[in-house]
Amino acid sequence: MRCLLLLLGVVLSAAATPLDDFIAGARSKHGEAGETAARFLVDHMPAKDRESLTSEFLLQNLDLAFRARAEFPWAASVPIDLFHNDVLPYAVFDETREPWRAELLEKARTLVKDAKTATEAAQALNRDLFKLINVHYNTGRKRPNQSPSESIAIQKATCTGLTIILVDACRAIGIPARGVGTPMWTNERGNHTWAEIWDGDWHFTGADEYDPQGLNRGWFVGDAAKAKADVPRYSIFATSWKRDGVSFPLVWARHSTEVAAVNVTSRYAKPETAAAEDSERSSLGLRLYDRPGGQRIVAHVCALPPTGTPMAEAVTKAGTADLNDLARLDLKPGTEGTLRFTVDGETRELPFGPLAKGEPTLNAVWSELKPVSAALAALESWIARPASEQENDAPALQHALTRDEADRARDLLLKHRLLRLATERREEFQAKSINLGNHTLRWMDRSFGDAPSDGRSLWISMHGGGNAPTAVNDRQWTNQARLYEPTEGIYVAPRAPTDTWNLWHEAHIDPMFQRLIDDYVALGGVHPDKVYLMGYSAGGDGVWQLAPRMADRFAAAAMMAGHPNEASVLGLRNLPFAAFVGGNDAAYQRNKIVADRATELDRLAQEDPGGYIHLSKVYQGVGHWMNKLDAEAVPWMSTFRRQPWPKKVVWVQDDVVHRRFYWLQIPTETPLIERAKIIASVEGALITISGDVPPGLQLRLSDALLDLDQSITVRVNGREVFSGKPVRQAAILWESLEERADGSAAATARIRLP
């Protein structure tokens, strides 16, 4: 019998495992509490740990956990289930198993000596531990799930490695702690890992991202708020030692179920209504690198609109900041402008936008950014001044500009001009009434179609009547307001300021129409290259007169049942022009004269290829009223956009004279002569002008017309009068824009002829 008992003891001894020894040792040293803790650790232990860990390793880990529970004031009150699950475990994820407790306990004890609570202790660790061990964020780490000693050895870790260190350090001093993370943000910008600590409840913090304002703060809060609990890819998980069917998604080991987890998305995600509100904004994330493939650098960055003060400012992150910890500029969707980056007193810039909704990201490279020019900086300062201090001869407007600078200056000044006009003209625009001198122009408008991204079209349609009582002309106005319907655009029917026979070609009409166009550009979203002129009967008379003398304002024009009187068609060289008349409309010989003018346009188009585009129709069998057959003008006109910089210009003054026509301008001190004719053309770098050329004629120039970086030659009536390079200046741009709120036709340089 004694031999049998001895043999049974030998067999039982041989069957004992390191885990059995661990449990027995835990009971021996810590009683029932030790055994319970050891069994919990073993019951939920990953399979590979069962085969590889020694009882000595496990006992040391357990002993030090119990020691911390007895030593630190916050530890003793931790519920036993949290102690088992979030203090006792020797690992956070699947990192290399190592005995980290003793070393981290020694380092942490000094750092938290003044702490009274778990929160204060965790904050002290996050603030000082990473500096003490000299480990910070660096994408050059060997792998994401490094153990503490592996990260310390190379002094590099990413968010997961940093989280492992912080969680282990908290556990070393008895604070329940766990790793938390998402496999992918909802914006598909990547994954992230951070830490949670328990102090009466769970609180979060980024590892090595100490915030003096306390826990539950971090750059990732906005991203976490969009997490989705029912979509595992976009959920947020916290590690757990206890296995309850959920696994932590290890992005470096996607098929692993080794690490248990709980889904904690609900603690971070906002309600759907709040998330929907966020989706209507644009939060631009920025990184700045010193060179392609180089290091991130810190810079002050601001977003500037085309004109005005900064819309938003931030500071880019670098060094130990997480790669996804982005500087963010909260802007409205659709915003565009310029980003200004300043590093060590030097400023460079990058255009951006229009921004999409959500959280777009922009990676900028310092070595590829354009330095901010002194000329543009001076111009921006001038724009920022009060209007009373914006002198037109200010030095800020006199700098010589490069082509790129001139383009930018035009954008800045145009935006500034339109903003000023929008303020000055809002009342008259809303009232639909312009007062100039002793005359008033009223109008009705209707909008058609959706506004294109490049701006609305504007259709100015002049009514008939004239030389009639006010009530008659009012009825003509009302009829004109519903006569035509473009597919897209704002259809404007103005009321003639007078009731005279020449309703639409008196001298006050031209400046009123220019003001009307400017108002719709500034306040109605109209593109200046998509303005169309049309009119019926007396309104058609007006088209014959206004279209040639204001051809540089319109994309196309159409005359319906009108009489040209003495007006010349020569100025229509660059304006597509349509003329319609009824075959039986014999009053004032309209049918015959319109046909004759059509023949003249045919001849001019044949003699001047590329010029005098026109369409003419004599509708047989109808009289002055054409039964809306003439409505075909609308789709025909809509195919054209204005040419603000034609290579050839034919300018014939009317009895109402103008000082500016396309890129020709007569200075204010030079008398204007009725019926004077000038022909000007550009071929390469040669400008040729002939005809009644007045002294001091100015050539308004732009790179849209010819290359201003080359030497330009000007010949007037066969004689060379200029050779050289003109200078681009903001002063010239501003003068153009004050005359007309027309960015397309704004000059950047000027030549004044003798």
C-alpha positions in Angstrom: 0.0 0.0 0.0 2.8 2.4 0.9 4.5 1.7 -2.4 1.2 2.4 -4.2 0.9 5.8 -2.5 4.5 6.7 -3.3 4.0 5.8 -7.0 0.8 7.9 -7.1 2.6 10.9 -5.7 5.3 10.5 -8.4 2.7 10.4 -11.1 0.8 13.5 -9.8 4.1 15.4 -9.5 5.0 14.5 -13.1 1.5 15.7 -14.3 1.8 19.2 -12.7 2.3 22.1 -15.3 3.8 25.6 -14.9 0.2 27.0 -14.8 -0.6 24.6 -11.9 2.6 25.7 -10.2 1.6 29.3 -10.7 -1.9 28.8 -9.2 -0.5 26.9 -6.3 2.2 29.5 -5.7 -0.4 32.3 -5.9 -2.5 30.6 -3.2 0.5 29.9 -1.1 1.6 33.6 -1.1 -1.7 35.5 -1.3 -4.3 33.0 -0.1 -7.6 32.6 -1.7 -7.4 36.1 -3.3 -4.2 35.1 -5.0 -5.6 31.8 -6.3 -8.7 33.5 -7.7 -6.6 36.1 -9.4 -4.3 33.4 -10.9 -7.2 31.3 -12.1 -8.8 34.3 -13.8 -5.5 35.1 -15.6 -5.1 31.5 -16.7 -8.7 30.9 -17.7 -8.5 33.8 -20.3 -4.9 33.4 -21.3 -4.1 33.2 -25.0 -3.2 29.7 -26.1 0.4 30.4 -27.0 1.0 31.9 -23.6 -0.1 28.7 -21.9 2.7 26.9 -23.7 5.5 29.5 -23.3 5.2 31.3 -20.0 6.9 30.1 -16.9 5.3 30.0 -13.4 8.1 32.3 -12.2 7.2 34.9 -14.8 3.5 34.7 -13.9 4.1 34.8 -10.2 6.4 37.8 -10.4 3.7 39.6 -12.4 1.0 38.7 -9.9 3.1 39.6 -6.8 3.9 43.0 -8.1 0.3 43.7 -9.0 -0.8 42.8 -5.4 2.1 45.0 -4.1 0.8 48.0 -6.1 -2.7 47.3 -4.8 -1.4 47.6 -1.3 0.9 50.5 -1.8 -1.0 53.2 -3.8 -4.0 54.9 -2.3 -6.2 54.7 -5.4 -5.5 51.0 -6.0 -7.1 49.5 -2.9 -10.5 50.8 -3.9 -10.4 49.3 -7.4 -13.2 46.7 -7.7 -11.8 43.2 -7.8 -13.2 42.4 -11.2 -11.4 45.5 -12.7 -8.2 44.5 -10.8 -8.3 41.1 -12.4 -9.2 42.3 -15.9 -7.3 45.6 -16.2 -4.4 45.6 -13.6 -3.3 42.1 -13.3 -2.7 41.2 -17.0 0.9 41.1 -18.2 0.1 42.2 -21.7 -2.1 44.7 -23.6 -2.1 43.3 -27.1 0.0 40.5 -28.6 3.3 42.2 -27.9 6.4 40.2 -26.8 5.9 39.0 -23.2 8.4 40.5 -20.8 8.6 41.3 -17.1 8.0 45.0 -17.3 6.4 45.6 -13.9 9.4 46.0 -11.7 11.2 48.5 -13.9 8.0 50.6 -14.6 7.0 50.5 -11.0 10.4 51.9 -10.0 10.2 54.7 -12.6 6.5 55.5 -12.0 6.7 55.5 -8.2 8.8 58.7 -8.3 6.7 60.4 -11.0 3.4 59.9 -9.1 4.6 60.6 -5.6 2.5 63.8 -5.3 -0.6 62.3 -6.9 -3.7 61.8 -4.8 -6.0 60.1 -7.4 -5.7 57.7 -10.3 -6.4 60.6 -12.7 -3.5 62.7 -11.3 -1.2 59.7 -11.4 -2.1 58.8 -15.0 -1.6 62.5 -16.0 1.8 62.6 -14.3 2.9 59.4 -16.2 1.7 60.7 -19.5 3.4 64.0 -18.9 6.8 62.7 -17.7 7.4 59.0 -18.4 8.0 59.3 -22.1 10.5 62.0 -21.6 12.2 59.9 -18.9 12.6 56.9 -21.1 13.1 59.0 -24.3 10.5 57.2 -26.4 8.2 59.2 -28.6 6.1 58.9 -31.8 8.1 57.9 -34.8 7.0 56.0 -37.9 10.5 54.5 -38.2 9.7 51.9 -35.4 10.3 48.3 -36.3 6.7 47.2 -35.8 3.5 48.6 -34.3 3.1 46.2 -31.3 6.5 46.6 -29.7 6.9 45.7 -26.0 8.2 48.5 -23.7 11.8 47.3 -23.8 11.7 47.0 -27.6 10.5 50.6 -27.9 13.0 51.9 -25.3 15.8 50.1 -27.1 15.2 52.1 -30.4 13.5 55.1 -28.8 10.7 55.0 -31.3 7.1 53.8 -31.3 3.9 54.6 -33.0 0.5 55.0 -31.2 0.2 51.3 -30.4 3.7 51.0 -28.8 3.2 54.2 -26.9 -0.2 53.0 -25.6 1.4 49.7 -24.4 3.9 51.7 -22.4 1.3 53.9 -20.8 -1.1 51.1 -20.0 1.7 49.0 -18.5 2.9 51.9 -16.4 -0.6 52.6 -15.1 -1.1 48.9 -14.2 2.3 48.9 -12.5 1.0 51.3 -9.9 -2.4 49.7 -9.6 -4.5 51.8 -12.0 -6.9 49.8 -14.2 -5.9 50.6 -17.8 -6.5 49.2 -21.2 -5.7 49.8 -24.9 -8.4 51.3 -27.1 -8.6 51.8 -30.8 -10.3 51.6 -34.1 -9.3 49.6 -37.2 -10.3 52.5 -39.4 -11.7 56.0 -39.1 -14.9 56.6 -41.0 -13.0 59.0 -43.3 -10.7 56.1 -44.3 -7.6 58.0 -43.1 -6.3 55.1 -41.1 -6.4 53.5 -37.7 -5.4 54.7 -34.2 -4.7 53.4 -30.7 -5.0 55.2 -27.4 -5.4 54.4 -23.7 -8.2 54.4 -21.1 -7.7 54.5 -17.3 -10.3 53.9 -14.6 -11.0 56.3 -11.8 -14.6 55.7 -10.8 -15.3 55.4 -14.6 -13.3 55.0 -17.7 -11.5 58.1 -19.1 -9.3 58.3 -22.2 -6.1 60.0 -23.2 -3.6 59.8 -26.1 -0.3 58.1 -25.1 2.5 60.7 -24.9 -0.2 63.3 -25.6 -0.5 64.9 -22.2 -3.1 67.6 -22.0 -2.9 69.9 -19.0 -6.6 70.5 -19.1 -7.2 66.9 -18.1 -8.4 63.5 -19.5 -11.1 62.9 -22.2 -9.3 65.2 -24.6 -7.3 64.5 -27.7 -6.9 65.3 -31.4 -8.9 62.2 -32.3 -12.1 63.2 -30.5 -13.7 64.5 -33.7 -12.8 61.3 -35.6 -14.0 59.1 -32.8 -17.3 60.9 -32.7 -18.1 59.5 -36.2 -17.4 55.9 -35.2 -20.1 53.3 -36.0 -20.9 50.7 -33.4 -22.7 48.4 -36.0 -19.8 48.5 -38.5 -16.8 46.7 -37.0 -14.4 48.4 -39.4 -15.5 51.7 -38.0 -16.1 50.7 -34.4 -14.0 51.5 -31.3 -12.8 48.6 -29.2 -11.1 48.4 -25.7 -8.9 45.5 -24.7 -10.2 43.0 -22.2 -8.5 40.0 -20.5 -11.8 38.3 -20.0 -13.0 36.6 -23.2 -16.6 37.3 -24.0 -16.7 36.5 -27.7 -15.4 39.8 -29.1 -11.8 40.2 -30.4 -9.7 43.3 -30.7 -9.0 44.0 -34.4 -5.3 43.9 -34.7 -4.5 45.8 -37.9 -1.0 44.3 -38.0 -2.5 40.7 -37.6 -5.9 41.0 -39.3 -6.9 37.4 -38.8 -5.9 37.1 -35.2 -8.5 36.7 -32.5 -5.9 36.4 -29.7 -6.8 39.7 -27.9 -10.2 39.9 -26.3 -12.2 43.2 -26.4 -15.4 45.0 -25.7 -17.1 47.4 -28.2 -17.0 50.9 -26.6 -18.1 52.9 -29.6 -21.1 54.3 -27.8 -18.9 56.1 -25.4 -17.3 58.1 -28.2 -19.8 58.4 -31.1 -22.1 61.4 -31.4 -25.8 60.9 -32.1 -26.6 60.7 -35.8 -28.1 64.2 -35.8 -24.9 65.7 -34.6 -22.9 63.6 -37.0 -25.1 64.8 -39.8 -24.5 68.4 -38.8 -20.7 67.8 -38.9 -21.0 66.3 -42.4 -22.2 69.7 -43.6 -18.9 71.4 -42.7 -15.4 71.1 -44.1 -12.5 70.5 -41.7 -9.3 70.7 -43.8 -6.5 68.6 -42.3 -2.9 69.7 -43.0 0.5 68.2 -42.8 3.6 70.1 -43.9 6.8 68.3 -44.9 10.2 69.8 -45.4 10.8 68.0 -48.7 9.2 65.2 -50.7 9.5 62.0 -48.5 11.0 64.1 -45.7 10.1 65.1 -42.1 7.0 66.9 -40.9 7.7 70.5 -39.8 5.9 73.0 -37.6 4.4 76.0 -39.3 1.8 78.6 -38.5 -0.8 78.3 -41.3 -3.7 80.5 -42.2 -6.4 80.3 -44.9 -6.9 83.4 -46.8 -9.9 84.1 -49.1 -9.2 85.8 -52.5 -9.3 89.0 -50.5 -9.8 90.0 -46.9 -8.6 88.7 -43.5 -7.7 85.1 -42.6 -10.7 82.7 -42.4 -9.0 80.2 -40.1 -5.6 79.6 -38.5 -3.7 76.6 -37.0 -0.3 75.2 -36.4 1.0 72.1 -38.2 2.2 69.1 -36.1 5.6 67.4 -36.3 8.1 65.4 -34.3 6.3 63.2 -31.8 2.8 64.0 -32.9 0.8 61.2 -34.4 0.8 61.2 -38.1 -3.0 61.6 -38.1 -2.9 64.4 -35.5 -3.5 67.1 -38.1 -3.7 70.8 -37.9 -7.3 71.6 -38.9 -9.0 74.5 -40.5 -12.8 74.6 -40.1 -14.2 76.2 -43.2 -17.4 76.2 -45.2 -17.7 73.6 -48.0 -16.8 75.2 -51.3 -14.3 77.5 -49.8 -11.2 78.3 -51.9 -8.3 80.6 -51.4 -4.7 80.5 -50.4 -2.9 78.7 -47.5 0.0 80.7 -46.0 2.7 78.7 -44.2 5.2 80.6 -42.0 8.4 78.9 -40.8 11.1 80.9 -39.0 9.8 84.2 -40.3 9.6 83.0 -43.9 6.2 82.7 -45.6 5.2 80.6 -48.5 1.8 79.8 -50.0 -0.3 77.3 -51.7 -3.8 77.7 -53.4 -6.6 75.4 -52.2 -10.2 74.6 -52.8 -13.0 74.5 -53.5 -13.3 72.2 -50.4 -15.5 69.2 -50.3 -17.7 68.5 -47.3 -16.2 66.4 -44.5 -12.5 66.2 -43.6 -10.3 66.6 -46.7 -6.6 66.3 -46.1 -3.8 68.2 -47.8 -0.1 67.3 -47.6 2.1 70.3 -48.4 5.8 70.3 -49.1 7.7 73.4 -48.0 10.4 73.1 -50.7 7.6 73.2 -53.3 5.6 76.1 -52.0 5.8 79.5 -53.6 7.3 82.3 -51.6 4.9 85.1 -50.9 5.9 88.0 -53.1 6.5 91.4 -51.5 4.3 93.0 -54.2 1.3 90.8 -53.3 1.9 91.3 -49.5 1.9 95.0 -50.0 -1.3 94.8 -52.1 -3.0 92.7 -49.4 -2.1 95.3 -46.8 -3.6 98.0 -49.1 -6.8 96.0 -49.5 -7.1 95.5 -45.7 -7.1 99.3 -45.1 -10.3 101.3 -44.7 -11.7 102.5 -48.0 -10.8 106.1 -47.0 -7.2 105.1 -46.8 -7.0 103.2 -50.1 -5.3 105.8 -52.3 -5.1 104.9 -56.0 -1.5 106.2 -56.2 -0.3 104.3 -53.2 3.1 102.7 -53.5 1.5 99.3 -52.9 -0.1 99.5 -56.3 3.0 100.5 -58.2 5.1 97.4 -57.9 6.1 95.7 -61.2 4.3 92.3 -61.3 5.1 89.0 -62.8 2.4 87.2 -64.8 1.6 85.0 -61.9 1.5 87.9 -59.5 -0.7 89.9 -61.9 -3.2 87.0 -62.1 -3.3 86.8 -58.3 -3.5 90.6 -58.0 -6.5 90.6 -60.4 -8.3 88.0 -58.3 -7.6 89.9 -55.1 -8.7 93.2 -56.5 -11.7 91.8 -58.3 -13.0 90.2 -55.1 -12.4 93.4 -53.2 -14.2 95.5 -55.8 -17.2 93.1 -55.9 -17.5 93.0 -52.1 -17.4 96.8 -52.0 -20.0 97.0 -54.8 -22.2 94.4 -53.1 -22.3 96.7 -50.1 -22.8 99.9 -52.0 -25.4 98.7 -54.5 -27.5 96.2 -52.4 -30.3 98.6 -51.8 -30.8 99.6 -55.5 -30.4 96.0 -56.5 -33.1 94.8 -54.2 -35.3 97.8 -55.2 -34.6 97.0 -58.9 -34.1 100.7 -59.5 -31.0 102.6 -60.6 -30.9 106.4 -60.4 -28.3 108.3 -62.5 -28.6 112.1 -62.9 -32.3 112.9 -63.6 -33.2 109.4 -64.9 -34.3 106.2 -63.3 -34.0 102.7 -64.7 -36.4 100.1 -63.2 -36.6 96.5 -64.1 -38.3 93.1 -63.6 -36.4 89.9 -63.7 -36.9 86.1 -63.8 -34.5 83.3 -63.2 -34.2 80.1 -65.3 -32.4 76.9 -64.7 -29.7 76.1 -62.2 -26.7 78.4 -61.7 -23.6 77.0 -63.4 -20.4 76.7 -61.4 -18.8 79.6 -63.4 -21.7 82.0 -62.9 -25.1 82.9 -64.3 -25.9 84.4 -67.7 -27.7 87.7 -67.9 -30.3 88.5 -70.6 -31.1 92.2 -71.0 -34.3 92.5 -73.0 -35.6 96.0 -74.1 -39.3 96.6 -74.7 -40.9 98.5 -77.5 -43.2 101.5 -77.6 -41.6 104.9 -77.4 -43.1 108.3 -78.3 -46.2 107.2 -76.5 -48.0 107.7 -73.2 -46.4 106.2 -70.1 -49.2 103.6 -69.7 -48.6 102.4 -73.3 -44.9 102.0 -72.6 -45.6 100.3 -69.3 -47.8 97.7 -71.1 -44.9 97.1 -73.6 -42.6 96.6 -70.6 -44.9 94.1 -69.0 -45.2 92.2 -72.2 -41.4 92.2 -72.8 -40.9 90.8 -69.2 -42.5 87.5 -70.3 -41.6 87.4 -73.9 -38.5 85.1 -73.9 -37.3 82.3 -71.7 -33.6 81.2 -71.8 -32.8 77.7 -70.6 -30.5 79.2 -68.0 -29.9 82.7 -66.8 -31.5 85.8 -65.3 -33.8 87.4 -67.8 -34.0 91.2 -67.1 -36.6 93.5 -68.7 -35.7 97.1 -67.9 -38.2 100.0 -68.2 -36.9 102.8 -70.3 -36.2 105.9 -68.2 -38.1 108.1 -70.7 -41.1 107.8 -73.1 -39.4 109.4 -76.1 -39.1 107.8 -79.5 -35.4 106.9 -78.9 -36.1 105.1 -75.7 -33.0 103.0 -75.7 -30.3 105.0 -77.4 -30.1 108.2 -75.5 -26.8 109.0 -73.8 -28.0 108.0 -70.3 -28.7 104.4 -71.3 -25.0 103.3 -71.7 -23.9 104.1 -68.2 -27.1 102.7 -66.7 -26.7 99.4 -68.5 -23.1 99.2 -67.3 -24.2 99.8 -63.8 -27.0 97.2 -64.2 -24.4 94.7 -65.4 -22.0 95.5 -62.5 -24.9 95.0 -60.0 -25.7 91.6 -61.3 -22.1 90.6 -61.4 -21.6 91.7 -57.8 -24.9 90.6 -56.3 -26.6 88.2 -58.8 -23.8 85.8 -59.5 -23.5 86.7 -63.2 -20.4 86.0 -65.2 -19.4 89.2 -67.2 -18.6 87.0 -70.3 -22.2 85.8 -70.4 -24.3 89.0 -70.8 -26.7 89.1 -73.7 -28.6 92.0 -75.3 -32.0 91.9 -77.1 -34.9 94.1 -77.8 -38.2 94.2 -79.8 -39.5 97.1 -82.0 -38.2 100.3 -80.3 -36.1 97.9 -78.2 -34.8 96.5 -81.5 -33.9 100.1 -82.4 -31.9 100.2 -79.2 -30.1 97.0 -80.1 -29.0 98.4 -83.4 -27.5 101.4 -81.6 -26.2 99.9 -78.3 -24.7 96.7 -79.7 -22.0 98.3 -81.9 -21.0 101.0 -79.4 -21.1 98.6 -76.3 -20.0 95.5 -78.2 -17.2 94.9 -75.7 -19.8 94.4 -72.9 -21.8 91.6 -74.5 -21.5 87.9 -75.5 -24.1 88.3 -78.3 -27.0 90.5 -79.3 -30.3 90.0 -81.1 -32.5 92.7 -82.8 -36.2 92.0 -83.3 -38.3 94.2 -85.6 -36.2 97.3 -85.1 -34.9 100.1 -87.2 -31.1 101.0 -87.2 -31.5 104.6 -88.2 -28.0 106.0 -88.7 -26.2 103.3 -86.6 -23.1 101.6 -88.1 -22.6 97.8 -88.0 -18.8 98.1 -88.2 -18.4 97.9 -84.4 -20.0 94.4 -84.4 -16.8 92.8 -85.6 -16.4 90.7 -82.4 -20.0 90.5 -81.3 -22.3 87.7 -82.7 -25.4 89.5 -83.9 -28.8 88.3 -84.9 -31.5 90.4 -86.8 -35.1 89.3 -87.3 -37.9 91.0 -89.1 -41.3 90.1 -90.5 -41.5 90.1 -94.3 -44.6 92.2 -94.1 -43.1 94.7 -91.6 -43.0 97.6 -94.1 -43.3 100.5 -91.6 -40.2 102.7 -91.9 -39.1 100.1 -94.5 -37.9 97.9 -91.6 -38.1 94.7 -93.8 -36.0 96.2 -96.5 -33.4 97.9 -94.3 -32.9 94.9 -92.1 -32.3 92.8 -95.3 -29.8 95.4 -96.5 -27.9 95.4 -93.2 -27.8 91.6 -93.3 -26.3 91.8 -96.8 -23.7 94.3 -95.4 -22.8 91.9 -92.6 -22.4 89.1 -95.1 -19.9 91.2 -97.0 -18.0 92.2 -93.9 -17.8 88.6 -92.7 -16.4 87.5 -96.1 -13.9 90.3 -96.1 -12.8 89.8 -92.5 -12.5 86.1 -91.8 -13.4 85.3 -88.2 -15.3 88.5 -87.7 -18.9 89.6 -88.0 -20.6 86.4 -87.0 -24.3 86.9 -87.6 -27.7 85.4 -88.2 -30.5 87.1 -90.1 -34.0 86.1 -90.8 -36.8 87.7 -92.7 -40.0 85.8 -91.8 -42.3 85.8 -94.8 -46.0 86.2 -94.3 -45.8 87.9 -90.9 -45.8 91.6 -90.0 -44.3 93.6 -87.1 -45.4 90.9 -84.6 -43.5 87.7 -85.5 -45.5 85.3 -83.5 -42.4 84.5 -81.4 -40.6 83.0 -84.4 -37.7 85.3 -83.4 -37.4 83.3 -80.1 -34.9 81.2 -81.9 -32.4 83.9 -81.1 -32.1 82.8 -77.5 -30.6 79.3 -78.0 -28.4 80.8 -80.8 -27.0 83.5 -78.6 -26.5 81.1 -75.7 -23.8 79.3 -77.6 -21.5 82.3 -77.5 -19.3 83.8 -74.7 -17.8 87.3 -74.9 -14.3 87.8 -76.3 -12.9 90.3 -73.9 -9.5 90.4 -75.6 -10.0 90.0 -79.4 -7.0 90.2 -81.6 -8.7 92.7 -83.9 -10.9 95.6 -82.9 -13.0 97.9 -85.1 -14.1 100.9 -83.1 -16.6 103.4 -84.7 -17.9 106.1 -82.4 -21.6 106.8 -82.5 -23.3 110.1 -81.7 -23.1 108.8 -78.1 -19.3 108.5 -77.7 -17.2 106.2 -75.4 -13.7 106.4 -74.1 -13.1 102.7 -73.8 -13.7 99.9 -76.2 -12.1 96.5 -75.7 -8.4 97.2 -75.2 -8.4 100.7 -76.6 -8.9 103.8 -74.3 -9.0 107.5 -75.0 -7.7 109.6 -72.0 -10.1 112.0 -70.3 -8.2 115.1 -71.5 -8.6 114.1 -75.2 -11.8 115.4 -77.0 -14.0 112.7 -78.4 -15.1 112.9 -82.0 -18.4 111.4 -83.3 -18.1 108.8 -86.1 -14.3 108.5 -85.6 -13.0 105.1 -86.7 -10.1 103.1 -85.4 -8.9 99.7 -86.5 -6.4 97.9 -84.2 -4.9 94.4 -84.4 -2.4 92.2 -82.7 -0.1 89.8 -84.5 2.5 88.2 -82.2 4.3 91.1 -80.5 3.2 93.7 -83.1 0.3 96.0 -82.5 -0.9 97.8 -85.6 -3.4 100.8 -85.4 -4.9 102.8 -88.1 -7.6 105.4 -88.7 -8.6 108.4 -86.6 -6.1 107.7 -83.9 -6.3 110.5 -81.2 -3.2 111.7 -79.4 -2.5 109.9 -76.2 -4.5 106.8 -77.1 -3.9 104.2 -74.4 -3.5 100.5 -75.1 -5.0 98.4 -72.3 -3.0 95.2 -72.2 -3.2 91.8 -70.7 -1.4 88.5 -71.1 -4.7 87.2 -72.5 -4.0 89.5 -75.5 -0.3 89.1 -75.9 2.8 88.0 -74.0 3.8 91.0 -71.8 7.1 89.5 -71.0 8.4 90.1 -74.6 9.2 93.4 -76.2 6.2 94.9 -78.0 6.2 97.1 -81.0 3.3 99.5 -81.9 2.8 101.1 -85.3 0.2 103.8 -85.9 -0.8 104.6 -89.5 2.4 103.0 -90.7 4.8 104.7 -88.2 6.5 103.0 -85.3 5.6 104.8 -82.1 6.6 102.4 -79.4 9.0 99.5 -78.7 9.6 98.0 -75.3 8.2 96.0 -72.5 5.1 97.3 -70.7 5.0 96.9 -66.9 2.2 95.0 -65.1 0.9 97.0 -62.1 -1.9 96.6 -59.6 -2.8 100.3 -60.1 -3.8 99.6 -63.7 -5.9 96.6 -62.6 -7.7 98.7 -60.0 -8.4 101.5 -62.4 -10.0 99.0 -64.8 -12.1 97.4 -62.1 -13.3 100.8 -60.8 -14.5 101.6 -64.3 -16.2 98.2 -64.7 -16.5 95.3 -62.3 -15.2 93.1 -65.0 -12.4 90.7 -64.1 -12.2 89.2 -67.6 -11.5 92.5 -69.2 -9.3 94.1 -66.5 -6.0 95.3 -67.9 -2.7 94.6 -66.2 -0.5 96.9 -68.2 -0.8 100.0 -70.4 1.0 101.7 -73.2 0.3 105.4 -73.8 0.9 106.5 -77.4 2.3 109.9 -78.3 
